[in-house]
Amino acid sequence: MTAVLDHGADAPLERIVLVDLLDRLLAGGVVIAGDLVISIAGVDLVQVSLRALITTVRDELLPEEDRP
């Protein structure tokens, strides 16, 4: 499966395998944020906020005894 990366108006589009795209995203880290509000008649009943940072753990950051 491939995806297309758009680097801007002047740069050409780049085709990339989805696994490589995921590898690039995890290497740099990804922040996912979102808010969900359920309300009835203008009254907020439930509010859920999501903030997540997804990234890889590098070997240098692991304690000495946990390194492979």
mmCIF file as Biopython writes it, N, C-alpha, C and O atoms, coordinates in Angstrom:
data_model
#
loop_
_atom_site.group_PDB
_atom_site.id
_atom_site.type_symbol
_atom_site.label_atom_id
_atom_site.label_alt_id
_atom_site.label_comp_id
_atom_site.label_asym_id
_atom_site.label_entity_id
_atom_site.label_seq_id
_atom_site.pdbx_PDB_ins_code
_atom_site.Cartn_x
_atom_site.Cartn_y
_atom_site.Cartn_z
_atom_site.occupancy
_atom_site.B_iso_or_equiv
_atom_site.auth_seq_id
_atom_site.auth_asym_id
_atom_site.pdbx_PDB_model_num
ATOM 1   N N  . MET A ? 1  ? 0.843   -1.167 0.000  1.0 0.0 1  A 1 
ATOM 2   C CA . MET A ? 1  ? 0.000   0.000  0.000  1.0 0.0 1  A 1 
ATOM 3   C C  . MET A ? 1  ? 0.893   1.237  0.000  1.0 0.0 1  A 1 
ATOM 4   O O  . MET A ? 1  ? 1.875   1.295  0.740  1.0 0.0 1  A 1 
ATOM 5   N N  . THR A ? 2  ? 0.559   2.210  -0.816 1.0 0.0 2  A 1 
ATOM 6   C CA . THR A ? 2  ? 1.359   3.424  -0.903 1.0 0.0 2  A 1 
ATOM 7   C C  . THR A ? 2  ? 0.519   4.640  -0.533 1.0 0.0 2  A 1 
ATOM 8   O O  . THR A ? 2  ? -0.710  4.606  -0.577 1.0 0.0 2  A 1 
ATOM 9   N N  . ALA A ? 3  ? 1.212   5.709  -0.170 1.0 0.0 3  A 1 
ATOM 10  C CA . ALA A ? 3  ? 0.588   6.989  0.125  1.0 0.0 3  A 1 
ATOM 11  C C  . ALA A ? 3  ? 1.350   8.050  -0.666 1.0 0.0 3  A 1 
ATOM 12  O O  . ALA A ? 3  ? 2.462   7.803  -1.133 1.0 0.0 3  A 1 
ATOM 13  N N  . VAL A ? 4  ? 0.758   9.215  -0.813 1.0 0.0 4  A 1 
ATOM 14  C CA . VAL A ? 4  ? 1.389   10.311 -1.531 1.0 0.0 4  A 1 
ATOM 15  C C  . VAL A ? 4  ? 1.671   11.429 -0.542 1.0 0.0 4  A 1 
ATOM 16  O O  . VAL A ? 4  ? 0.775   11.877 0.173  1.0 0.0 4  A 1 
ATOM 17  N N  . LEU A ? 5  ? 2.937   11.883 -0.502 1.0 0.0 5  A 1 
ATOM 18  C CA . LEU A ? 5  ? 3.328   12.983 0.371  1.0 0.0 5  A 1 
ATOM 19  C C  . LEU A ? 5  ? 3.369   14.267 -0.436 1.0 0.0 5  A 1 
ATOM 20  O O  . LEU A ? 5  ? 3.951   14.308 -1.520 1.0 0.0 5  A 1 
ATOM 21  N N  . ASP A ? 6  ? 2.758   15.306 0.086  1.0 0.0 6  A 1 
ATOM 22  C CA . ASP A ? 6  ? 2.761   16.624 -0.551 1.0 0.0 6  A 1 
ATOM 23  C C  . ASP A ? 6  ? 3.639   17.537 0.296  1.0 0.0 6  A 1 
ATOM 24  O O  . ASP A ? 6  ? 3.294   17.851 1.435  1.0 0.0 6  A 1 
ATOM 25  N N  . HIS A ? 7  ? 4.780   17.966 -0.260 1.0 0.0 7  A 1 
ATOM 26  C CA . HIS A ? 7  ? 5.724   18.808 0.472  1.0 0.0 7  A 1 
ATOM 27  C C  . HIS A ? 7  ? 5.493   20.294 0.230  1.0 0.0 7  A 1 
ATOM 28  O O  . HIS A ? 7  ? 6.272   21.110 0.722  1.0 0.0 7  A 1 
ATOM 29  N N  . GLY A ? 8  ? 4.480   20.668 -0.490 1.0 0.0 8  A 1 
ATOM 30  C CA . GLY A ? 8  ? 4.229   22.079 -0.759 1.0 0.0 8  A 1 
ATOM 31  C C  . GLY A ? 8  ? 3.941   22.302 -2.231 1.0 0.0 8  A 1 
ATOM 32  O O  . GLY A ? 8  ? 3.941   21.362 -3.025 1.0 0.0 8  A 1 
ATOM 33  N N  . ALA A ? 9  ? 3.698   23.543 -2.585 1.0 0.0 9  A 1 
ATOM 34  C CA . ALA A ? 9  ? 3.283   23.872 -3.937 1.0 0.0 9  A 1 
ATOM 35  C C  . ALA A ? 9  ? 4.382   23.651 -4.967 1.0 0.0 9  A 1 
ATOM 36  O O  . ALA A ? 9  ? 4.101   23.231 -6.089 1.0 0.0 9  A 1 
ATOM 37  N N  . ASP A ? 10 ? 5.628   23.928 -4.600 1.0 0.0 10 A 1 
ATOM 38  C CA . ASP A ? 10 ? 6.719   23.838 -5.573 1.0 0.0 10 A 1 
ATOM 39  C C  . ASP A ? 10 ? 7.377   22.466 -5.615 1.0 0.0 10 A 1 
ATOM 40  O O  . ASP A ? 10 ? 8.045   22.142 -6.597 1.0 0.0 10 A 1 
ATOM 41  N N  . ALA A ? 11 ? 7.211   21.671 -4.601 1.0 0.0 11 A 1 
ATOM 42  C CA . ALA A ? 11 ? 7.871   20.373 -4.536 1.0 0.0 11 A 1 
ATOM 43  C C  . ALA A ? 11 ? 7.011   19.323 -5.230 1.0 0.0 11 A 1 
ATOM 44  O O  . ALA A ? 11 ? 5.783   19.375 -5.166 1.0 0.0 11 A 1 
ATOM 45  N N  . PRO A ? 12 ? 7.661   18.375 -5.889 1.0 0.0 12 A 1 
ATOM 46  C CA . PRO A ? 12 ? 6.875   17.307 -6.533 1.0 0.0 12 A 1 
ATOM 47  C C  . PRO A ? 12 ? 6.295   16.359 -5.490 1.0 0.0 12 A 1 
ATOM 48  O O  . PRO A ? 12 ? 6.829   16.218 -4.390 1.0 0.0 12 A 1 
ATOM 49  N N  . LEU A ? 13 ? 5.193   15.713 -5.857 1.0 0.0 13 A 1 
ATOM 50  C CA . LEU A ? 13 ? 4.576   14.732 -4.979 1.0 0.0 13 A 1 
ATOM 51  C C  . LEU A ? 13 ? 5.488   13.529 -4.873 1.0 0.0 13 A 1 
ATOM 52  O O  . LEU A ? 13 ? 6.166   13.174 -5.836 1.0 0.0 13 A 1 
ATOM 53  N N  . GLU A ? 14 ? 5.510   12.900 -3.715 1.0 0.0 14 A 1 
ATOM 54  C CA . GLU A ? 14 ? 6.365   11.747 -3.477 1.0 0.0 14 A 1 
ATOM 55  C C  . GLU A ? 14 ? 5.506   10.560 -3.091 1.0 0.0 14 A 1 
ATOM 56  O O  . GLU A ? 14 ? 4.694   10.645 -2.170 1.0 0.0 14 A 1 
ATOM 57  N N  . ARG A ? 15 ? 5.688   9.440  -3.803 1.0 0.0 15 A 1 
ATOM 58  C CA . ARG A ? 15 ? 4.991   8.205  -3.434 1.0 0.0 15 A 1 
ATOM 59  C C  . ARG A ? 15 ? 5.847   7.480  -2.414 1.0 0.0 15 A 1 
ATOM 60  O O  . ARG A ? 15 ? 7.065   7.383  -2.563 1.0 0.0 15 A 1 
ATOM 61  N N  . ILE A ? 16 ? 5.202   6.974  -1.381 1.0 0.0 16 A 1 
ATOM 62  C CA . ILE A ? 16 ? 5.930   6.306  -0.316 1.0 0.0 16 A 1 
ATOM 63  C C  . ILE A ? 16 ? 5.098   5.120  0.155  1.0 0.0 16 A 1 
ATOM 64  O O  . ILE A ? 16 ? 3.869   5.182  0.205  1.0 0.0 16 A 1 
ATOM 65  N N  . VAL A ? 17 ? 5.790   4.044  0.499  1.0 0.0 17 A 1 
ATOM 66  C CA . VAL A ? 17 ? 5.114   2.871  1.027  1.0 0.0 17 A 1 
ATOM 67  C C  . VAL A ? 17 ? 4.598   3.223  2.411  1.0 0.0 17 A 1 
ATOM 68  O O  . VAL A ? 17 ? 5.274   3.918  3.170  1.0 0.0 17 A 1 
ATOM 69  N N  . LEU A ? 18 ? 3.410   2.751  2.744  1.0 0.0 18 A 1 
ATOM 70  C CA . LEU A ? 18 ? 2.764   3.117  4.003  1.0 0.0 18 A 1 
ATOM 71  C C  . LEU A ? 18 ? 3.617   2.753  5.216  1.0 0.0 18 A 1 
ATOM 72  O O  . LEU A ? 18 ? 3.615   3.474  6.213  1.0 0.0 18 A 1 
ATOM 73  N N  . VAL A ? 19 ? 4.335   1.655  5.139  1.0 0.0 19 A 1 
ATOM 74  C CA . VAL A ? 19 ? 5.209   1.252  6.250  1.0 0.0 19 A 1 
ATOM 75  C C  . VAL A ? 19 ? 6.319   2.280  6.440  1.0 0.0 19 A 1 
ATOM 76  O O  . VAL A ? 19 ? 6.665   2.609  7.574  1.0 0.0 19 A 1 
ATOM 77  N N  . ASP A ? 20 ? 6.878   2.788  5.353  1.0 0.0 20 A 1 
ATOM 78  C CA . ASP A ? 20 ? 7.916   3.810  5.459  1.0 0.0 20 A 1 
ATOM 79  C C  . ASP A ? 20 ? 7.352   5.104  6.025  1.0 0.0 20 A 1 
ATOM 80  O O  . ASP A ? 20 ? 8.019   5.780  6.808  1.0 0.0 20 A 1 
ATOM 81  N N  . LEU A ? 21 ? 6.131   5.456  5.638  1.0 0.0 21 A 1 
ATOM 82  C CA . LEU A ? 21 ? 5.486   6.649  6.183  1.0 0.0 21 A 1 
ATOM 83  C C  . LEU A ? 21 ? 5.286   6.509  7.688  1.0 0.0 21 A 1 
ATOM 84  O O  . LEU A ? 21 ? 5.549   7.451  8.436  1.0 0.0 21 A 1 
ATOM 85  N N  . LEU A ? 22 ? 4.826   5.350  8.136  1.0 0.0 22 A 1 
ATOM 86  C CA . LEU A ? 22 ? 4.646   5.103  9.558  1.0 0.0 22 A 1 
ATOM 87  C C  . LEU A ? 22 ? 5.980   5.166  10.289 1.0 0.0 22 A 1 
ATOM 88  O O  . LEU A ? 22 ? 6.056   5.703  11.394 1.0 0.0 22 A 1 
ATOM 89  N N  . ASP A ? 23 ? 7.031   4.623  9.680  1.0 0.0 23 A 1 
ATOM 90  C CA . ASP A ? 23 ? 8.367   4.668  10.282 1.0 0.0 23 A 1 
ATOM 91  C C  . ASP A ? 23 ? 8.840   6.112  10.428 1.0 0.0 23 A 1 
ATOM 92  O O  . ASP A ? 23 ? 9.402   6.470  11.463 1.0 0.0 23 A 1 
ATOM 93  N N  . ARG A ? 24 ? 8.625   6.938  9.421  1.0 0.0 24 A 1 
ATOM 94  C CA . ARG A ? 24 ? 9.015   8.352  9.502  1.0 0.0 24 A 1 
ATOM 95  C C  . ARG A ? 24 ? 8.239   9.086  10.591 1.0 0.0 24 A 1 
ATOM 96  O O  . ARG A ? 24 ? 8.810   9.884  11.334 1.0 0.0 24 A 1 
ATOM 97  N N  . LEU A ? 25 ? 6.950   8.816  10.685 1.0 0.0 25 A 1 
ATOM 98  C CA . LEU A ? 25 ? 6.129   9.487  11.690 1.0 0.0 25 A 1 
ATOM 99  C C  . LEU A ? 25 ? 6.555   9.111  13.105 1.0 0.0 25 A 1 
ATOM 100 O O  . LEU A ? 25 ? 6.657   9.971  13.979 1.0 0.0 25 A 1 
ATOM 101 N N  . LEU A ? 26 ? 6.804   7.822  13.325 1.0 0.0 26 A 1 
ATOM 102 C CA . LEU A ? 26 ? 7.182   7.372  14.659 1.0 0.0 26 A 1 
ATOM 103 C C  . LEU A ? 26 ? 8.582   7.819  15.028 1.0 0.0 26 A 1 
ATOM 104 O O  . LEU A ? 26 ? 8.859   8.055  16.204 1.0 0.0 26 A 1 
ATOM 105 N N  . ALA A ? 27 ? 9.468   7.942  14.060 1.0 0.0 27 A 1 
ATOM 106 C CA . ALA A ? 27 ? 10.833  8.399  14.337 1.0 0.0 27 A 1 
ATOM 107 C C  . ALA A ? 27 ? 10.822  9.834  14.850 1.0 0.0 27 A 1 
ATOM 108 O O  . ALA A ? 27 ? 11.612  10.177 15.730 1.0 0.0 27 A 1 
ATOM 109 N N  . GLY A ? 28 ? 9.958   10.665 14.326 1.0 0.0 28 A 1 
ATOM 110 C CA . GLY A ? 28 ? 9.880   12.060 14.745 1.0 0.0 28 A 1 
ATOM 111 C C  . GLY A ? 28 ? 8.853   12.313 15.822 1.0 0.0 28 A 1 
ATOM 112 O O  . GLY A ? 28 ? 8.919   13.327 16.517 1.0 0.0 28 A 1 
ATOM 113 N N  . GLY A ? 29 ? 7.904   11.405 15.972 1.0 0.0 29 A 1 
ATOM 114 C CA . GLY A ? 29 ? 6.846   11.570 16.955 1.0 0.0 29 A 1 
ATOM 115 C C  . GLY A ? 29 ? 5.601   12.181 16.335 1.0 0.0 29 A 1 
ATOM 116 O O  . GLY A ? 29 ? 5.679   12.983 15.405 1.0 0.0 29 A 1 
ATOM 117 N N  . VAL A ? 30 ? 4.470   11.792 16.861 1.0 0.0 30 A 1 
ATOM 118 C CA . VAL A ? 30 ? 3.189   12.279 16.374 1.0 0.0 30 A 1 
ATOM 119 C C  . VAL A ? 30 ? 2.348   12.706 17.576 1.0 0.0 30 A 1 
ATOM 120 O O  . VAL A ? 30 ? 2.270   11.986 18.572 1.0 0.0 30 A 1 
ATOM 121 N N  . VAL A ? 31 ? 1.730   13.862 17.482 1.0 0.0 31 A 1 
ATOM 122 C CA . VAL A ? 31 ? 0.814   14.317 18.525 1.0 0.0 31 A 1 
ATOM 123 C C  . VAL A ? 31 ? -0.597  14.198 17.974 1.0 0.0 31 A 1 
ATOM 124 O O  . VAL A ? 31 ? -0.905  14.705 16.895 1.0 0.0 31 A 1 
ATOM 125 N N  . ILE A ? 32 ? -1.445  13.521 18.734 1.0 0.0 32 A 1 
ATOM 126 C CA . ILE A ? 32 ? -2.851  13.383 18.364 1.0 0.0 32 A 1 
ATOM 127 C C  . ILE A ? 32 ? -3.664  14.133 19.409 1.0 0.0 32 A 1 
ATOM 128 O O  . ILE A ? 32 ? -3.526  13.882 20.606 1.0 0.0 32 A 1 
ATOM 129 N N  . ALA A ? 33 ? -4.506  15.045 18.962 1.0 0.0 33 A 1 
ATOM 130 C CA . ALA A ? 33 ? -5.324  15.830 19.886 1.0 0.0 33 A 1 
ATOM 131 C C  . ALA A ? 33 ? -6.749  15.903 19.345 1.0 0.0 33 A 1 
ATOM 132 O O  . ALA A ? 33 ? -6.979  15.987 18.139 1.0 0.0 33 A 1 
ATOM 133 N N  . GLY A ? 34 ? -7.685  15.868 20.271 1.0 0.0 34 A 1 
ATOM 134 C CA . GLY A ? 34 ? -9.068  15.975 19.851 1.0 0.0 34 A 1 
ATOM 135 C C  . GLY A ? 34 ? -9.986  16.196 21.025 1.0 0.0 34 A 1 
ATOM 136 O O  . GLY A ? 34 ? -9.646  15.870 22.162 1.0 0.0 34 A 1 
ATOM 137 N N  . ASP A ? 35 ? -11.136 16.743 20.755 1.0 0.0 35 A 1 
ATOM 138 C CA . ASP A ? 35 ? -12.145 16.983 21.777 1.0 0.0 35 A 1 
ATOM 139 C C  . ASP A ? 35 ? -13.483 16.469 21.271 1.0 0.0 35 A 1 
ATOM 140 O O  . ASP A ? 35 ? -13.823 16.631 20.099 1.0 0.0 35 A 1 
ATOM 141 N N  . LEU A ? 36 ? -14.227 15.855 22.160 1.0 0.0 36 A 1 
ATOM 142 C CA . LEU A ? 36 ? -15.559 15.355 21.841 1.0 0.0 36 A 1 
ATOM 143 C C  . LEU A ? 36 ? -16.511 15.868 22.909 1.0 0.0 36 A 1 
ATOM 144 O O  . LEU A ? 36 ? -16.279 15.670 24.101 1.0 0.0 36 A 1 
ATOM 145 N N  . VAL A ? 37 ? -17.575 16.523 22.486 1.0 0.0 37 A 1 
ATOM 146 C CA . VAL A ? 37 ? -18.583 17.031 23.419 1.0 0.0 37 A 1 
ATOM 147 C C  . VAL A ? 37 ? -19.942 16.507 22.976 1.0 0.0 37 A 1 
ATOM 148 O O  . VAL A ? 37 ? -20.352 16.684 21.829 1.0 0.0 37 A 1 
ATOM 149 N N  . ILE A ? 38 ? -20.626 15.860 23.905 1.0 0.0 38 A 1 
ATOM 150 C CA . ILE A ? 38 ? -21.989 15.394 23.647 1.0 0.0 38 A 1 
ATOM 151 C C  . ILE A ? 38 ? -22.929 16.297 24.424 1.0 0.0 38 A 1 
ATOM 152 O O  . ILE A ? 38 ? -22.820 16.419 25.644 1.0 0.0 38 A 1 
ATOM 153 N N  . SER A ? 39 ? -23.851 16.927 23.713 1.0 0.0 39 A 1 
ATOM 154 C CA . SER A ? 39 ? -24.782 17.836 24.382 1.0 0.0 39 A 1 
ATOM 155 C C  . SER A ? 39 ? -26.191 17.611 23.868 1.0 0.0 39 A 1 
ATOM 156 O O  . SER A ? 39 ? -26.403 17.177 22.736 1.0 0.0 39 A 1 
ATOM 157 N N  . ILE A ? 40 ? -27.132 17.913 24.720 1.0 0.0 40 A 1 
ATOM 158 C CA . ILE A ? 40 ? -28.546 17.830 24.370 1.0 0.0 40 A 1 
ATOM 159 C C  . ILE A ? 40 ? -29.192 19.148 24.748 1.0 0.0 40 A 1 
ATOM 160 O O  . ILE A ? 40 ? -29.038 19.621 25.874 1.0 0.0 40 A 1 
ATOM 161 N N  . ALA A ? 41 ? -29.898 19.728 23.833 1.0 0.0 41 A 1 
ATOM 162 C CA . ALA A ? 41 ? -30.599 20.999 24.032 1.0 0.0 41 A 1 
ATOM 163 C C  . ALA A ? 41 ? -29.659 22.092 24.537 1.0 0.0 41 A 1 
ATOM 164 O O  . ALA A ? 41 ? -30.034 22.910 25.377 1.0 0.0 41 A 1 
ATOM 165 N N  . GLY A ? 42 ? -28.445 22.094 24.018 1.0 0.0 42 A 1 
ATOM 166 C CA . GLY A ? 42 ? -27.488 23.119 24.383 1.0 0.0 42 A 1 
ATOM 167 C C  . GLY A ? 42 ? -26.811 22.920 25.724 1.0 0.0 42 A 1 
ATOM 168 O O  . GLY A ? 42 ? -26.069 23.790 26.181 1.0 0.0 42 A 1 
ATOM 169 N N  . VAL A ? 43 ? -27.061 21.768 26.368 1.0 0.0 43 A 1 
ATOM 170 C CA . VAL A ? 43 ? -26.424 21.471 27.652 1.0 0.0 43 A 1 
ATOM 171 C C  . VAL A ? 43 ? -25.369 20.394 27.419 1.0 0.0 43 A 1 
ATOM 172 O O  . VAL A ? 43 ? -25.670 19.297 26.947 1.0 0.0 43 A 1 
ATOM 173 N N  . ASP A ? 44 ? -24.135 20.727 27.758 1.0 0.0 44 A 1 
ATOM 174 C CA . ASP A ? 44 ? -23.048 19.764 27.602 1.0 0.0 44 A 1 
ATOM 175 C C  . ASP A ? 44 ? -23.184 18.672 28.653 1.0 0.0 44 A 1 
ATOM 176 O O  . ASP A ? 44 ? -23.198 18.950 29.852 1.0 0.0 44 A 1 
ATOM 177 N N  . LEU A ? 45 ? -23.283 17.436 28.200 1.0 0.0 45 A 1 
ATOM 178 C CA . LEU A ? 45 ? -23.418 16.308 29.116 1.0 0.0 45 A 1 
ATOM 179 C C  . LEU A ? 45 ? -22.095 15.593 29.341 1.0 0.0 45 A 1 
ATOM 180 O O  . LEU A ? 45 ? -21.759 15.229 30.467 1.0 0.0 45 A 1 
ATOM 181 N N  . VAL A ? 46 ? -21.343 15.395 28.250 1.0 0.0 46 A 1 
ATOM 182 C CA . VAL A ? 46 ? -20.083 14.658 28.333 1.0 0.0 46 A 1 
ATOM 183 C C  . VAL A ? 46 ? -19.049 15.397 27.507 1.0 0.0 46 A 1 
ATOM 184 O O  . VAL A ? 46 ? -19.317 15.810 26.379 1.0 0.0 46 A 1 
ATOM 185 N N  . GLN A ? 47 ? -17.860 15.560 28.079 1.0 0.0 47 A 1 
ATOM 186 C CA . GLN A ? 47 ? -16.751 16.133 27.328 1.0 0.0 47 A 1 
ATOM 187 C C  . GLN A ? 47 ? -15.545 15.230 27.514 1.0 0.0 47 A 1 
ATOM 188 O O  . GLN A ? 47 ? -15.147 14.920 28.637 1.0 0.0 47 A 1 
ATOM 189 N N  . VAL A ? 48 ? -14.967 14.813 26.387 1.0 0.0 48 A 1 
ATOM 190 C CA . VAL A ? 48 ? -13.783 13.968 26.410 1.0 0.0 48 A 1 
ATOM 191 C C  . VAL A ? 48 ? -12.697 14.691 25.637 1.0 0.0 48 A 1 
ATOM 192 O O  . VAL A ? 48 ? -12.891 15.084 24.487 1.0 0.0 48 A 1 
ATOM 193 N N  . SER A ? 49 ? -11.547 14.862 26.285 1.0 0.0 49 A 1 
ATOM 194 C CA . SER A ? 49 ? -10.400 15.478 25.625 1.0 0.0 49 A 1 
ATOM 195 C C  . SER A ? 49 ? -9.301  14.446 25.501 1.0 0.0 49 A 1 
ATOM 196 O O  . SER A ? 49 ? -9.004  13.726 26.455 1.0 0.0 49 A 1 
ATOM 197 N N  . LEU A ? 50 ? -8.700  14.371 24.336 1.0 0.0 50 A 1 
ATOM 198 C CA . LEU A ? 50 ? -7.641  13.404 24.084 1.0 0.0 50 A 1 
ATOM 199 C C  . LEU A ? 50 ? -6.387  14.142 23.665 1.0 0.0 50 A 1 
ATOM 200 O O  . LEU A ? 50 ? -6.412  14.946 22.733 1.0 0.0 50 A 1 
ATOM 201 N N  . ARG A ? 51 ? -5.296  13.870 24.351 1.0 0.0 51 A 1 
ATOM 202 C CA . ARG A ? 51 ? -3.972  14.371 23.969 1.0 0.0 51 A 1 
ATOM 203 C C  . ARG A ? 51 ? -3.031  13.188 24.077 1.0 0.0 51 A 1 
ATOM 204 O O  . ARG A ? 51 ? -2.879  12.617 25.157 1.0 0.0 51 A 1 
ATOM 205 N N  . ALA A ? 52 ? -2.399  12.810 22.981 1.0 0.0 52 A 1 
ATOM 206 C CA . ALA A ? 52 ? -1.489  11.669 22.990 1.0 0.0 52 A 1 
ATOM 207 C C  . ALA A ? 52 ? -0.246  11.985 22.177 1.0 0.0 52 A 1 
ATOM 208 O O  . ALA A ? 52 ? -0.317  12.613 21.120 1.0 0.0 52 A 1 
ATOM 209 N N  . LEU A ? 53 ? 0.881   11.544 22.684 1.0 0.0 53 A 1 
ATOM 210 C CA . LEU A ? 53 ? 2.152   11.639 21.973 1.0 0.0 53 A 1 
ATOM 211 C C  . LEU A ? 53 ? 2.591   10.219 21.675 1.0 0.0 53 A 1 
ATOM 212 O O  . LEU A ? 53 ? 2.766   9.408  22.585 1.0 0.0 53 A 1 
ATOM 213 N N  . ILE A ? 54 ? 2.765   9.927  20.414 1.0 0.0 54 A 1 
ATOM 214 C CA . ILE A ? 54 ? 3.169   8.585  20.002 1.0 0.0 54 A 1 
ATOM 215 C C  . ILE A ? 54 ? 4.528   8.699  19.332 1.0 0.0 54 A 1 
ATOM 216 O O  . ILE A ? 54 ? 4.695   9.435  18.359 1.0 0.0 54 A 1 
ATOM 217 N N  . THR A ? 55 ? 5.481   7.972  19.854 1.0 0.0 55 A 1 
ATOM 218 C CA . THR A ? 55 ? 6.823   7.989  19.287 1.0 0.0 55 A 1 
ATOM 219 C C  . THR A ? 55 ? 7.538   6.700  19.667 1.0 0.0 55 A 1 
ATOM 220 O O  . THR A ? 55 ? 7.032   5.921  20.475 1.0 0.0 55 A 1 
ATOM 221 N N  . THR A ? 56 ? 8.681   6.480  19.104 1.0 0.0 56 A 1 
ATOM 222 C CA . THR A ? 56 ? 9.473   5.301  19.428 1.0 0.0 56 A 1 
ATOM 223 C C  . THR A ? 56 ? 10.341  5.592  20.643 1.0 0.0 56 A 1 
ATOM 224 O O  . THR A ? 56 ? 10.625  6.748  20.958 1.0 0.0 56 A 1 
ATOM 225 N N  . VAL A ? 57 ? 10.753  4.539  21.311 1.0 0.0 57 A 1 
ATOM 226 C CA . VAL A ? 57 ? 11.683  4.674  22.438 1.0 0.0 57 A 1 
ATOM 227 C C  . VAL A ? 57 ? 13.053  4.276  21.920 1.0 0.0 57 A 1 
ATOM 228 O O  . VAL A ? 57 ? 13.251  3.157  21.447 1.0 0.0 57 A 1 
ATOM 229 N N  . ARG A ? 58 ? 13.974  5.182  22.011 1.0 0.0 58 A 1 
ATOM 230 C CA . ARG A ? 58 ? 15.327  4.909  21.524 1.0 0.0 58 A 1 
ATOM 231 C C  . ARG A ? 58 ? 16.119  4.149  22.579 1.0 0.0 58 A 1 
ATOM 232 O O  . ARG A ? 58 ? 15.888  4.298  23.779 1.0 0.0 58 A 1 
ATOM 233 N N  . ASP A ? 59 ? 17.052  3.335  22.110 1.0 0.0 59 A 1 
ATOM 234 C CA . ASP A ? 59 ? 17.875  2.542  23.014 1.0 0.0 59 A 1 
ATOM 235 C C  . ASP A ? 59 ? 18.667  3.411  23.975 1.0 0.0 59 A 1 
ATOM 236 O O  . ASP A ? 59 ? 18.920  3.008  25.110 1.0 0.0 59 A 1 
ATOM 237 N N  . GLU A ? 60 ? 19.065  4.610  23.530 1.0 0.0 60 A 1 
ATOM 238 C CA . GLU A ? 60 ? 19.872  5.477  24.396 1.0 0.0 60 A 1 
ATOM 239 C C  . GLU A ? 60 ? 19.091  5.947  25.625 1.0 0.0 60 A 1 
ATOM 240 O O  . GLU A ? 60 ? 19.689  6.267  26.653 1.0 0.0 60 A 1 
ATOM 241 N N  . LEU A ? 61 ? 17.774  5.991  25.526 1.0 0.0 61 A 1 
ATOM 242 C CA . LEU A ? 61 ? 16.960  6.476  26.627 1.0 0.0 61 A 1 
ATOM 243 C C  . LEU A ? 61 ? 16.617  5.380  27.641 1.0 0.0 61 A 1 
ATOM 244 O O  . LEU A ? 61 ? 16.178  5.668  28.754 1.0 0.0 61 A 1 
ATOM 245 N N  . LEU A ? 62 ? 16.823  4.124  27.243 1.0 0.0 62 A 1 
ATOM 246 C CA . LEU A ? 62 ? 16.520  3.016  28.152 1.0 0.0 62 A 1 
ATOM 247 C C  . LEU A ? 62 ? 17.627  2.876  29.187 1.0 0.0 62 A 1 
ATOM 248 O O  . LEU A ? 62 ? 18.782  3.194  28.906 1.0 0.0 62 A 1 
ATOM 249 N N  . PRO A ? 63 ? 17.282  2.400  30.384 1.0 0.0 63 A 1 
ATOM 250 C CA . PRO A ? 63 ? 18.327  2.115  31.372 1.0 0.0 63 A 1 
ATOM 251 C C  . PRO A ? 63 ? 19.294  1.059  30.838 1.0 0.0 63 A 1 
ATOM 252 O O  . PRO A ? 63 ? 18.935  0.253  29.979 1.0 0.0 63 A 1 
ATOM 253 N N  . GLU A ? 64 ? 20.500  1.071  31.346 1.0 0.0 64 A 1 
ATOM 254 C CA . GLU A ? 64 ? 21.564  0.172  30.870 1.0 0.0 64 A 1 
ATOM 255 C C  . GLU A ? 64 ? 21.129  -1.293 30.865 1.0 0.0 64 A 1 
ATOM 256 O O  . GLU A ? 64 ? 21.421  -2.018 29.914 1.0 0.0 64 A 1 
ATOM 257 N N  . GLU A ? 65 ? 20.436  -1.738 31.916 1.0 0.0 65 A 1 
ATOM 258 C CA . GLU A ? 65 ? 20.061  -3.153 32.031 1.0 0.0 65 A 1 
ATOM 259 C C  . GLU A ? 65 ? 18.937  -3.561 31.075 1.0 0.0 65 A 1 
ATOM 260 O O  . GLU A ? 65 ? 18.753  -4.754 30.831 1.0 0.0 65 A 1 
ATOM 261 N N  . ASP A ? 66 ? 18.188  -2.610 30.533 1.0 0.0 66 A 1 
ATOM 262 C CA . ASP A ? 66 ? 17.094  -2.924 29.605 1.0 0.0 66 A 1 
ATOM 263 C C  . ASP A ? 66 ? 17.516  -2.879 28.147 1.0 0.0 66 A 1 
ATOM 264 O O  . ASP A ? 66 ? 16.730  -3.228 27.267 1.0 0.0 66 A 1 
ATOM 265 N N  . ARG A ? 67 ? 18.731  -2.459 27.879 1.0 0.0 67 A 1 
ATOM 266 C CA . ARG A ? 67 ? 19.174  -2.369 26.477 1.0 0.0 67 A 1 
ATOM 267 C C  . ARG A ? 67 ? 19.407  -3.757 25.912 1.0 0.0 67 A 1 
ATOM 268 O O  . ARG A ? 67 ? 19.907  -4.650 26.596 1.0 0.0 67 A 1 
ATOM 269 N N  . PRO A ? 68 ? 19.031  -3.923 24.636 1.0 0.0 68 A 1 
ATOM 270 C CA . PRO A ? 68 ? 19.244  -5.254 24.026 1.0 0.0 68 A 1 
ATOM 271 C C  . PRO A ? 68 ? 20.706  -5.556 23.774 1.0 0.0 68 A 1 
ATOM 272 O O  . PRO A ? 68 ? 21.036  -6.629 23.269 1.0 0.0 68 A 1 
#
